[in-house]
Amino acid sequence: MAFPIDHLFTVTTDREAARTALAGMGFELSERGEHPGRGTSNHLMFFGRCYWELLAIDEPGPASALLGKATTLMGCALRTADAARDAAAAARLGASAGATEPVTRPVRVDGQWHTARFTIAPLAPAAPADVYFFFCQHLTPELVWPHERVVHPNGALRLKALYAVGPSGSSAERTLSVLLGSGGGDEPRIEYLSADTYRSRFGMPSTSAAEAPPHLAGLGFQVEDLDRCAAYLTKQRIPHRIQGREIQVLSNVVKHPIVFTA
């Protein structure tokens, strides 16, 4: 059993620098949102059934512990219609599931302020992993998800792949697949890679630790036209490299690979 992905999030302590970097790559970001009492703010990027969250830690709070993680792609929110039910199901699979808790966020829709409401439940795989997982139950989805398709200037259509890395690809899969499965279809495909394979493919280490536990280490996006995407990045002077039929962006600000494929 695995659970669908609601959203993935990248953590930063410099929200404006990260926002500017992602906008330069051609991502359309939502306006700044805040999480009252949690010391964080965010921008969202929507792709079909999933979204990518840029989560900024603005001041000490519940999210401060995320700063100790090995990579900036910190976490994965799993989609659920009943957080308590699915937390119990995950616990039966061996995961450690925490109690549900309410979360709110002010949002502005058509010039009016509303309060988006969620129920979340933290959880962790049975084996050590450097990933922050939680179930996310949207109680007011109409206040979060756009009513019309978001058009990204780089042509990104959907979140196509999630790269998970461990000492070996099989160790990453054994640890994380109980929650993530293999994906595919409407969900991001999960690619389980060894640290050596990751380093060879992207020309960078996935983490500073030689024997780091499994973690999330990059995102892949399907674009409408790969050549147009490359031309856009070139025009915006975004450093990138073309490897076969994929474009890799390795940013000094967003410190995990962002990959575009057709």
C-alpha positions, 0 to 999 in steps of 0.5 A: 500500500502507498499513498498519493502525493499532495505536495512536496516542499523545499525549505529555505531561510531566504524566501525572496532569493529562492522565489526570485530563482524559481521565477527566473526558471519560469515557475509561476508562484502564488503570492506569499502566504503565512502560517500563523504561529508556526514561523513560516511563510510560503509560495506555491507552484501548481501542477495538475494534482500536485503542487510544490511548496517553497517553505520559508522559515522566517523565525523560530517555531515548530518548523525550525527542526527542518533546518538540520536536514541534509538537503533542501527538499525536505518533505512530502505531504501525502494526500488524504480525505481522512488524516486520522484514518490514513495515519492509522493505516500507515501505522499498521504498515510499520510507520510511526504516526503522530496525532492529528492537528489543525493548521490554518493559513490566511489566503486571498481569493478574488481580493477577499481574505479567507482562512484555509483549513487543514488537518495534518498528521505527521508520520515517519517510515519504520527505518530511519529516513531524512524526510519529513512526511505528513498526511494533509487533509484539505478542509477548504480545497477551494481556497488553495487550489486554483480554479483555472490551470496555472500556466508556467512560462517554462511550459511545465505541465506536471510534476513527473518525477521525484528522486529519492536517494539512499546508500543504494537504490534498493535501500531507499526503496525499502525504506520509502516505498511503503509510503510512496510506492513507485508512483506513475500515472497521474502521480509523480514517478518515484525514482530510487537512486543510489548516492553514486548514481545520483552523483553521476547523473547530476554531477553533484553529491546528494548530501554532505554525509557519506552514509546518509539515510534515504532522503528526497533529492530532486524533482522532475517536470514534464514540459510542453516543448523541451526545446522551447523550455531550453530557449526560455532558460537561455534567454533568462540566463539560467545555467542549465545542461542538456543530458540526452532528452532532459534539461537539468538546472543545478541552482546555487540557491535551490540546492537540489536538481530541477529536471525538465523532460518532454 
